[in-house]
Structure formats: structure tokens, C-alpha cells
Amino acid sequence: MTSRNVLGAILAAGLTVSVQLAALAQQQTPPAAPAAGAQAGRGGGRGAVDSRVQQRTYTFADTNEQMPYALFVSSKVTKDKKNPLIVSLHGLGGDQNTMVRESLRSVELAEQGGYILVAPMGYNSGGWYGIPPGAPRAGGANAAGAGQRGRGVGIGQPPTAGAARPVIGGTAITEPAKVREASEKDVMTVLDMVRKEFNVDESRIYLMGHSMGGAGTYYLGSKHGNVFAALAPIAPAAMGMTNDRAKVLQAIKDAGVPMLVSMGDADEAVPVANVRMWVDTMKELQMNFEYKEHPGVTHGPIMAASMTDIYAFFAKHSKPAR
């Protein structure tokens, strides 16, 4: 290849990366359903939803829409004792069932550990859990120069050019900043409902999430650190918050919330260099955290690969009595 051709290829690759990063960080276009089953509330991406999961809805007060959420209650949960609770957030393009698929073993681990496990919609499939919208920030490309892919951030699938992307979940709110506010409100509303319905151990409420949900775990953990006993972001797509990472992480530290970050070093959607950047800041701030990087694991499979470690991590932590 001539030097002119090499230069052209580099410039073209750089342009592609910028476009892909902008598409994800801005998230102005509603995401498509990953599968027809997810639209019906049972698919949640790849794989069947665990049959023990309850499919529930409630009326979202701001829009009068019926908002779905998935709930699993271990057979070990009883009314006469305090029970631990996990909130689990899906990635971009997912729904309330994404994090309770059989293949992830999250429900089985929740059964063994005696947990209540709830997976909210987050208003819709691209709500971002309250993270303010903004332009792409620093640290958006990984070491190999691959960009963040918009399609598949939630479900581990590659982009599909020209595919229609109808919203899963709420549609009454369309302005991006308002959608994100509604996403946070949906999560916290569902959490409050579960806390009122069950005898929840207030010192053992946990938050985890994948990709967009991993970024949401950072954000909600920093904003509501008084609620959560531990956090577990999985392949967190937090590129849009990179410039604010010290502020976000300091808030988590100040709340005394430990964290386990899980990442695959072969992730084709979230740049591993960005996740490592966040981890470096955690080290600088001397946070209480663990980082587990899984060799050869890509964006979708990291969910199942990290579940056992996450549940073991949660089991070690509870909020100190105040």
C-alpha cells in the first residue's frame, strides 16, 4: 500500500470513530428493540427470561404510562426478617428483562443468596438513568482506535445500518434531557415500591448495571450513595462522563460505597482504555474498589462472566449502622 493510501485509510478510520462516538454519546435517536420478544416483555435480548421472574407494571405518574419492571423474589425471602435487595440496570437497546435472562445466572444466584432482585425499565431503552446529555468527552477511543458502537451497547450485537429503531418502554417524553430525568425517576420509583412491599434490609441494597446501565450505576451511585451498600458496573459506557469522573467518583467515595468494576479486554463496544482511565482515577482517589478485567471477553458475554464475582462482592458488604 502506498503512503498516500495508508494516510487515507487512517483518516477514514478516524472519521468513523468520531461519528460512532457522537452517535452514542448524544443518543438523540430512540433505540430499536433487540428482538420481538423483548417488545412483548419476555425477550430482553438474547436468551430466555428466567421463568421465576415476575412481570409487573405500574403507572408512571408524570405521563400516565404503564411502566414495566421485572421482579424476582428468592424462596429464602420472608416477612419476618430483613432481606437484601439488588437493583439491576440494562444497557442501551435493552429492557426490564435484559438482566434476568437464564444465561446470566443472576436469578439463580439471587435465589441462592436470598435476594430480592428488581430490574426496572429506566423509562425506556435509551434513558441513560439520569445522566445529563452532552457531546462526546475525552477518552472515547480504545487503544486499538475502535469507536464506541451505538447499536449493541445494550445487548452485545454489532451495528445494523439503516435499521428502524422503535423505542421500548415509555414514549410520551421525547426531549432527551427529560427522557433521562424520567429514566432516573423510574428507577428510584420502582426501588421505593419494592422497599415498601417487602421487608428490605436497608443496609443491604445494591446496584449493578451493564454498559449504559454500568454508566447509570456510576451516576446513580454518586447521586444516591446514601441508599446503596455496594455498586457493580459492568462494561460501563461512561465515555460521556469522562471529564466528570473525578467528581462522580469522589461522591461515591464520600458516601462510603465500595465498588466492583468488571470489564472484558476484548470489548468491541465500550473502549477498555476508557474503563481503565476511570480505574486509574479510583486509585488516585484511594477508593474502596476492585477491578476485574476478563481476558478475551467481549461486550455481551461480560455480563455472565462477571455475575458470580458480583454476587460474592455484594455478600461481603453492607452499610454501617448510623
N, C-alpha and C positions, 0 to 999 in steps of 0.2 A: 504494500500500500504506500502511495506517495505521501510526502509530508503534508501536501495540501488536503488529501483525502483524510488523513489522520486528524488534522485540525478540524475539518468539517464534521467528522464523527463526534469529536469531543464537544463541539459547540451544540450539536443536535442533542446529544445526551443531556447536557446541562439545561437546555431549554425544556426537555421533557420532565426532568426532575423538578424544575421550578413550577411548571404547570400542575404536576401532580400534587406538590406540596400545597399550592394555593387552593386547589380544589378541596383538599381535606380540611385545611385549617379554617377556611371561610365557611364551608358546609352550608352554602346557600341553597342548594338543590335538595329537596327531600329524597332520602334513600329508598331504594326499592326493597320489596320483600325478598328475602333469600330463597323462599320456597312457598308454594301454595299452602302447604300445611301450616306454616308459621302464621299466615294470614288468618287461618281458622283457629289459631291459638294452640296448636298442638305440635307444630313442626320445630320452631325455634332454631332453624338452621339445620345442620347435618345431624342425622340420628334421631331416634325416637325419644320423646319425653318420658321420663320415668313414670310409670302408671300410678305410683303412690302420691303424685303431686296433685294438689287441688287447683282447679282453675276458677279463679274468683274475679269479680268486678266490683267497683264502687263508683259512685257518681262524683266526678271531679267538679267541685263547686264553681270554679271560675268559668267553666264552659258548659256545664251540664252534660258532658260526655260520659259514657261508661268506660272507665279505665280498667284494663285487665291487670292482674298480678297473679303470680304463681306462688303457692304456699305448700311447704312440706312440714309435717309435724312428726317427729320421731315417736315411736311407740313408748319410749322411755320418758316422754314429757308427761308430767302430771300437774294437777291443780294445787296439790299440797306441798310443792317445792318450787324453788326458783329455777328457771330453765334458761340456758344460753340461747342467743339469737344471732343469726347471720343474715345480713343483707347482701345480696349478690347482684351486680350490675352488668348488663350485657354490653356488647360492643356495637359499633356502627352497623346498621342494617339488621340488627337482631331484634328480639322481642322478649317478653317476660319468660319465655320458655328456653331461651338460649343456654342459660346457665344451669338448667336442671335436666339436661339430656342424660340418658343412661350411660352413654360413652364417657362422660366426665367423671362418674362415680361420686359426684358431690352429694347426691341424695343418699347413697349408701353410706358414705362417711358421716353424714348428718344423722342417719339412723343409729350408727354405732356410737356416736358421741353424745347422743341425746339432745340434739339441737332442733330448734325451730329454724327453718330456712325459708326466707322470703325473697322473691325476685320480682321487683317492680318493673313496669314498662318504662318509667322515666319519661312520661308523656308520649313520646314516640320514638321511632327507631333511630333518630338522629338528634336527640335532645341535648346531649352533652352535659346533662346533670348540673346545670347552673354555671358552667364555665363561660365567662364572657366571650363573645365572638371577637375575632381580631385577625389581622394579617399574619402570614407565616413569620415565625420568630427564628432566632439564631439556633443553630444545631439541628437543622431539619434533615440533613442527609447523613447516611451512614458511611462507614469507611470505604465501602465499595462504590459510593456515589449513587446508590439506588434511592429513588424518591419514595415518599410515603404514598401508598396507593389508597385511593378513596374507596373503591369497591372492595369488599372483602376484609376491611378492617375489623368488622364485627364477626365474620364467620370464616375467615381464612380462605377465601376464594379470590381468584385473580380478577382484574377489571374486565368488564364486558362493555365494549364500545357500543354506544348508541342504544343501550338498553333502557326501557322505561323504568322509572323508579318511584312507584307509588309509596306513600307513607304507610307504615304500620303503626297503628295507635291513633293518638289524637291528631285531628286535622283542623279544628276550629281556629287555632292560633297559628299564624304563618310567619310573622315577623321574627327573624332569627333570634334576636335578643330575648324576646318574650317567650319563644319556644324553650329556650334554655332556662329561663326563670321557672316556667311551668314544669320542666323536667325535674329540677331540684325539689319543687313543691310536691310533685307526685311521689318522689322517693320518701320524703320526710312525712308525708301524709300516711302512706302505707306503713311506714315504720311505727308511727303513733297508733294506728289502728291495731297493729299486731301487739303492741305493748299493752294496750287496753284489754284486748281479748284474752291474752294468756298471762300466766304468772311468770313474767320475764325477769331474769336476773339482770338488774340494771348495771351491774359491774362486769357483765359478760355479753356485751352487744358488739358485734364485729362487722366490718365492711370489707368486701372484696369486689373486684371487677376486672374485666378483660378489655384491653385495647381502649376504646372510648370510655368504657367502664373503669379501666385502670386509671385513666386521667381523672375521671369522676371520683375515684377513690381518693386520689391526692386532694382534689378540690374540696369535696365534702368532708374529708378527714381534717382538713385545715380549718374549715368553717364551723364544723360541729364536733370538734375534738373532745368536748365535754361528754359526748354521747358514747363514743366508741372506745373499746378496750384494746383493739389492735386493728391494723389495716393490712390488706394483701393485694396490692396492684399487680396485675398480670399483663405483661407486654404493654405497659401504659402508653397510649398515644398522646403524650403530653407535650408534643412539639410546640403547640400554640401557647403554652405556658412557660416555655423555657426561660425567657428573660425574667420571669417572676418566680423562678423555682426557689430561690433563697427565702423569699417572703412566705411562700406556701409551706416550705419545709420547716421554717422557723416556727410557724404557727402550730404545726404538728408536734414539733419538739416541745414547745411551751405547754401544750396540752398533755404532755407525757404519754403520747400514744406510740407504742412500738410498731414496727412495720417490717413485713417480708415482701421484697420485690422479686418477682420471677420473670425470667426472660430467656428466650431461645436465641442463640448466637447466629442462627440461620434465618431469622425472621425476615420475610420478604416484604412486610408491610410497615412495621414500626422500626425505624433505624436503631440498631443496637447501640450505636455511638451516642445517640441522644439519651437512652436509658442510662448508659454508663456515666454520662455527664451529670445526670441527676444524682446518681450514686456517689460520684465524687463530691458533690455538694453536701450530701448526707454525712460523708466522712469529715468534711471541713467543719460542719456544724456539730460534730460528735453526737450524732443522733443514736437512738436505740433502734437499730435496724439490722436486718440480714438481707443479703443479696445472693440469689442463686441463679446462675447462668447455665442453661442446659445446652450442651454441645450438640449441634446438628438439628436442633428442634426449630420448627417454623412457627408461623403466627397462630394458626388454628390449633395444632397439636399441643402447644404450650399449656393450654387450659387443663387437659387431662394429665399432662406430665407434672403439673405443679400442685394438684389437689391434695395429695397425701401430705405433702410438706406444709401446705397452708393449714389444714386441719390440725396437724401436730403443733404448729406455731400458735394457733388460736388457743389450743388446750393449755398452753403454758402461761397465758396472760389473762389477767383480769384487772379492772380498775381498782386502785386503792380506795379503801373506805374513807369518806370525807366527814 
